[in-house]
Amino acid sequence: MHIRLWHKELWLMSIANLLLTMAATMLIPILPVWLKISAGLDSQQVGIVMASFAIGLFLPGAFCSYLVQQYRRNVVFLVCVLILAVSMILPFFRLPALHLFPMIVVWRMGQGVVYGLAQMVLVSTLIIDTCESHQRTEANHSASWFGRFALSIGPMSALLLIRLSNTISPSSIPVSPNSTLNVFFLALVCCLVAVILVLFIRFPFRIPEDRMHLLSLDRFFLVAGWPLFLNLILVTTAIGLLMSLNVTIEAYGMVMVGFLLALIAQRFVFQDADLKSEVVSGLILIGTSLVILLASRYSPLTTPILGLGLGLVGSRFLLFFVKLSRHCQRGTSQSTFMLAWEGGLAIGLGLGYYAFSGQPMILLLTAFILTALALLLYVLWTHNWFFKHKNR
């Protein structure tokens, strides 16, 4: 029986992806403030904490294939999201031991572990399991946009909640520890709602393989796709650097406008265009936004252009990963894309706080250099390499 693409299960999982990603991204503008005010960390320590999330993303990957075969895959997802929800409670406790720098690094790394594993199971297994084979590429592409929009909706929701608390002026950074706790609570709620949504879905039973390996690259990392991974992580690291700045609610809102423009451009501008043009245009747009920022840091043109460029680059690289993968490697390709996307953002955030605190112009120049390197790498090597090695 033919099943339409946007059936109930895909809607529920896409919204769960949105909420899960929001729970992680709404901490981006708030967690550094809490770390400085409540835990007393300096900028270098904050940078280490933010970057440790990237380490956590990679740690569980080799166990992903074993876990989803040994246990019901939806249960693995639910347990990970529940643990992430519980981790949001830590800031509510005022025990001195929980506010020590090493403990906070472990806590943040642990968040990366469960978030990364939840995302791997969701994008590499659950979404694929509920779609017909000929719809899976479109399903992965469509569901990924929900997570992409969360990159703007999550921080925007956090900052809006701070603004509504009336403890600060609309344009300033949160300064009250109590106001930041509201954001952690909202992140916890997002996790719980994501769990409830997935509980409504009945997933087909999968017979495990006869020979299961505890450690495996399956559903974790597509080694053959390392040039795409390297190219994409340069871009997302640059974006992570930008997100370590004091970004306003309005700026995040305009990034979302840029994402909407990217969706429209994909449909009407790049549908029949040369494949190289989409990534090249996206990287040029990101670079242009950075040039505008370097010339006039508060120009309203920057964020929609940035969102448009990032949306084009992200969605096209996702499809490149799918087309590069062989039979039964689709899930692995999706996890690899997720690691490049989320890992680069975390690395950029950590680097921004650790090395460029109080030096916005040097940070912007570094982000521009990374974007330029990504463009040169793509034009001179990655694009041709992809066409020689793609399998779909």
N, C-alpha and C positions, 0 to 999 in steps of 0.2 A: 504494500500500500504506500502510495506517495505521501510524504509528509511535507507540508510547506515549511519554508525556512524559519519564519518567525512564529514558531509554535510556542506554547506556554512555557515549556522547559527552557528554551533559549532565552526568552524574555526574563525569566526568573534568574537564570545564571548570569545574564548580562547585567542585570540590576545588582545582583550580589557582587559581581566584579566591581561595579561602580562604587558600592558601599565599602567593600574591602579596601580598595585603593584610596578612597577618601579617608578612611581611618588612618592609613599610613601617611598620606600627603598632608593632612591637616596638622600634623605634628611638625612639619617643615618650618613654618614661621614661629611656632610656639615653643617647641622643645628647647631650642637654644636659649630663649629668654628664661625658661624655668631652670635650666642648668646653671645659668649665671646668677639668678636671684636666689633660688632656694638651695641649690647645691654648692654655690660659691665657686664655680669653675671659671677659669680664664678662657680666652678665645682659642688658644691652642688645644686645651683639653676639650672644649666644645667641638672643635674640628675632629678630634680623634673619635669622640663619641658618635658624631654624625656619620663618619666614614666607616665605623665598625658595623653599621647596618649592612654595608656592601659585603663585608666578609661573611656575615650571617647568611646572606642570600645564597652564597655558593656552598656553604657547609653541608646542607642536607641533600644536595642534588644527586650525589652518587647513590643514595639510598632510596630515591624516589620510585624507581621501577620496582624494587623489591617490596616496598611498602604498599603500593597500589595493587600488587598481585597477592601479597600475603594477607592483606586486610581489604575490606570493602573500600573502594576508592573514595566514595562520598564521605565515609566515616573518617578517613584520613584528613580530608579537607575540613570537615566540621571540627575535629579535635584541634587542628592547627589554628583555626579562626577563634575558637573558644580560648585557647591559650593566649593568643594575641589580645583578646578582650580582657583577660585576667591581668595581663601585663600592664594594661592602662591604669590599673589601680595603684601601682607603686607610688606615683607622686602624691597620693592622698595620705600616705604614711609618713610620719615625721621622725621615724627612727634614725638616729645618726648613721648606723651601719648601712642603711639603704641609700644614703646620700654620699657615700665615699666614691671617689673617682673610679677605682677598679670595679666596684659593684655596678656602677652605672654603665660602664663599658660592656660588661657581661650582659646586663639587662637589655641594652640596645642591640647588641649582637644577637641575643636570643629572639628579639622581635624580628630581626632580619631572617633568622632561621625559620620561624613558623610562618612568617609572611611569604617568604620565598617558596617554601614547600607548598603552602596553600595555593599560590599562584601557579606553580608547576602542575599540580594536580588538576586545577581548574582549566587551564588553557591547553594542557597536553593530553587530558584524559576526559574530563566530565563533559566539556562542550562537544568534543569529537564523538563521544559515545551516544549522544542523543540526536545526532544529525546523520542523514543519509550521506553516503560516500561522496556523491557528486555535489553536495552542498557544503562540505566541510571547509573549503577554502573561504567561501563567502561568509560562513558562520564565524570562523576565526577572525576574519577581517572586520566584520561588523561588531562582534563582541569586544574586540580590542579598542574600538572607539569609545566605549563606555569607560574603560580604564584611562584612556587618554584625556577625556573630558574631566575626569577626577583630578588630574594634575592641576587644573585651575579651580574646580569646584571645591576641592578639599581645603586648600589654604584660604580660599575666599570665605568658606563657611566658618573656619576658625577665626579669622580676623573679624568677620561680621558678628560672631558671638561675643568677642571681646568688646567690640564697639557698642553692642546693645547692653552690655553690662554697666555702661556709663561710668566706668572707673578710669577711663583715659580719654584723651581727645581723639577725634577720628583719624588723624594723620600720624599719631605717634606709635611707638612700639609698646606692647603690653608691659607694664611695670609692676602689676600686682600679682603675687603668687596665687592668690585665691581666684583671680579671673582666669588664669591659665588652667586651673583645675577643671573649669567648665568644659574646656576643649578636650581634655583627656576623657571626661565623662561622655561627651558627644562621640568621640572615637569608639569608646566601648559600646555605645548604643548602635553605632553603624555595624560593628562586628556582629552583635547579637541579631540584628535584623537580617544580615546576610546569612547567618546560620538558619534562621527561621525560613527564609525563602528557599534555601536548598533542601530543607526538610520536606518541602511540598513536592519534591521531584522524585519519581521512581526511576532508578537507574537499572539498566539491564545487567544481569549477572554475567560476569566474565570468568571463564575457566582459566586458572593460572597456568603458566607454562610448566612443563615437566621439570625443566632444569632452571631454577631461579638462582640468580647470583645476588649476594648481599650488596656488592658494589657494582655499579654499571653506569655507563654513559647514556643508556637508553632513558628517554624522557628528561635528560639533564643537559647535555652539551653536545652540539653537533660539531665535531672536530673539523669536518670538511668545510664548515662555514666560518672558520676563524677570520678570513679577510672581511666578511660582512660584519662580524662581531666587532673587530677592531675599528672599522670605519664608523659604525654606529656609536660605539662607546666614546669616541672623540666628540661627537655631536652632543650626546647627553651629558657628558662631563662639563661641556661649555654651558649647557642649560642649568646644570646643578650649581655652577659658579654664580650665575645670575640670581638663582633663588636664594643664595646666601646673603644677598643684599636686602635692604629694608623695602620690600615690595608691598605696595598698597592694595587694598581691596579692589579699587578701580582698575589697577593694572592687571590683576588676575582675571577680572571680568572681561577685559579687552583681549586677553589671551584666548579666552573661550570664544569670543567673536572671531578671532583668527582661525580657530579650529573649525568653526562653522563655515567660514570662507573656504577652508581647505576641502571640506566635504563637497561644497558646491563646485570648486575648481576641478576636483577629481571627476565629477560627473559630466561637466560641460566643457572643460578646457583640456584635460589630459586624457580623456577616455580613448581617443584615437591618436594621441601624440606619441612621439618617440619616447621609449621608456627612460632613456637617459635624461630627458628634459625635466621630468618630475623631481628627481633628486637634485639635479643641478639647480633648478629654480628654487627649490626649498632651501638649499644651503646658501644660495645667493641672497635670499630674503632674510635668513637668519643673520648673515654677515652684514647686510644693509641695516638691519635693526641695531646691530652692535655699533656700526659706524655712527648712526644717529645718536645713540647713547653716549658715545665718546665725544661727539660734538655738542650735544645738548641733552644732558642726562634725563631731563624731565619731559621730553617731547612725547605727546600723546600718540604719535605715529608708531612708536617702537613696538609696543606689545601686540597689537593686532597683526603687524607684519611678522613678528616673531612667532606668534601662534600659527599663522598661515604656513610659514616655512617649516616649523616643527611638525605640524600635522601632515604635510606632504611627505616629508622625509620619513617619519615614523611609519605611516601606512604603507609606503612603497617598500621599505626595508622588510616589513613583516611579510609581504607577499614574496619578496626575494628569498627569504628564509624558507618559505613553503615550497617554492619552485626548485630550490636547491636540494631539498631532501629527497631521499629515495623512498621506496615503498616501506611503510611502517615506521618512517622517521618523521612524520608530520608533527607528532607530539614533541619530539626532541627539538625540532626546529623552532617551535613556539616557545619552549622553555629557554632556548638560547637567545631568542629575541628579548624575552622578558629580562634575562640577566643583563644583557647589554643596555637595555632601557633603564631599569631600576638601579642597576649597579653603577652606571655612569652618573645618574642623578645623585646618588649617595656619595660617590667619590668627589664629585664637583662641590657638593655642599661641604663636605669635610675639608677639602682643599681651600674653599673660600674662607671658612672661619679660621683655619690653621695658619694659612700663609698670607692672606690678603685682608685681614681685619683692619678696618680704617683706611684701606687703600683701594677705593672703588675704581679709580682710573686704571691702575695696574691690573686689577681683576678683569675689567672689561677688555683690556688689551689682550690678556691671556686667553679669554674666551674667544676673542676674534681670531687669534692665532690658531687655536684648536679647530675652529670652524673652517678657516682657510686650509689647514692641513687636511681636514676631512674632505673638502672639495677637491683639492689636488689629488689626494689618494683615490677618490672615486673616479675622477675623470681620466687619470693616467693609468689606473690599474684595476680597481675593483669592478667597474662596469664590464670591461672586456673579459675579466676573469670569470665573472658570474655567467656570462653567456657561453663560455666554453665549458662550464661545469654544471649548469643547471640540468635537472632531471625531469622537469614537468613542462 
